[in-house]
Amino acid sequence: LKSLPYPPSRIVLGGFSQGGALALAAGLCHQPPLAGIVSVSGWLPSSSCSSSLSSPLLFTCGTSDPIVPFTLAKKSGASLSALATASAANATISHVQRGSHTPKKPELEQVTAFLNSSLPPPSFEEDARPLIKKASERPKSKRAKALANYRKPSPASPVPASLFSGNVLTFDLGTYDLKAALSADLGSRTLSSLYASVAPEERPAVVASDLKSLCEQYERLMRDVVAPHLRAVASDDLTEPVLYQFPPTVRAQKWCGQEEGARSESGRRFLLGPLHSDADYGHQEGEINFWLPLTDVLSNNTLWAETEAGLGDFEPVLVKCGEVYRFHGQSCRHLAVTSQNAAEGGEEARISLDFRCALK
């Protein structure tokens, strides 16, 4: 069990007949608890090492089983029930009216119901993390390696440590309504036109410099919110110039129905953007990334990033409209993640802005 690539909370140990006895012997002794233990037409071995029950349990036996005497099965069920009571564990002991050793359809349905309750579908985050981890272990491209070895500029002063960690800025949507400004710039086009593309990956959707209203709101936000924040966090000089990207990058992300992409253990399909740090593209250490959603985001249509360079603790960036996520993308790896699962919002598009700033 310890060699399996799954946590105990995602493992149900079960068996039939002698396999049921083995499942009880191994499952009762296992720590931490398993997602469940199933024994069908089995018994509790007298050598079982456990004096408590910490995993959910289903034990079924036949009242006229010709192989496992009902007296043994009934005694086993009583012992398991006592363990469950003492441990406040969830146990179902079922005596089935049957004269065969093999289970009948109602028992199999009972086992199915137990498995469904013990192993609900993994959350999107649980499903995505192994794929992201696998992507993070791939070697860097030749270009990224070459850029890493290229001469680096020497900043006049070190980048303040406070800028290497993530942070969320807030702003008033009524004062800086970037989404309405974008809609005004698009005119008769709708926001959906930004992602009406045959390509499923995240991509720049429009030439941002053509979006006059959006750029005006963006510059106001930069002047009133982002620049003062950077000076307050990283500089003693509240008048220090802040360099910023213009125009911002406008991106749209949506699952477009293709069959490409990685498949998780549960069967979900994912499209993962290129996992990278901005250093892979030649960006300098003094550049600070900002990511601003114009639509609601979920864990399956957002940016994922690690909190520190090389840490590998990738988490979804779940900021709301009216918030901006600041992070050091030059050193921290990040990527866009999309899923096909419509029930979890995979059919909803995400539209966002991203830009970089630096203290002069």
Buried (B, 14 or more C-beta within 10 A) or exposed (E): EEEEEEEBEBBBBBBBBBBBBBBBBBBBEBEEBBBBBBBBBBBBBEEBEBEEBBBBBBBBBBEEBEEBEBEBBBEBBEBBBEBBEEBEBBBBBEBBEBEEBBBBEEBEEBBEEBBEEBBEEBEBBBBBBBBBEEBBEEEBEEEBEEBEEEEEEEEEEEBEEEBBEBBEBEBEBEEBBBBBBBBBBBEEEEBEEBBEEEEBBBBEBBEBEEBEBBBEBBBBBBEBBBBBBBBEBBBEEEEEEBBBBEBBBBBBBBBBEEEEBBEBEBEBBBBBBEBBBBBBEBBBBBBBBBBBBBBEBBBBBBBBBBBEBEEBEBBBBBBEBBBBBBBBBBBBBBBBBBBBBEEBBBBBBBBBBBBBBBBE
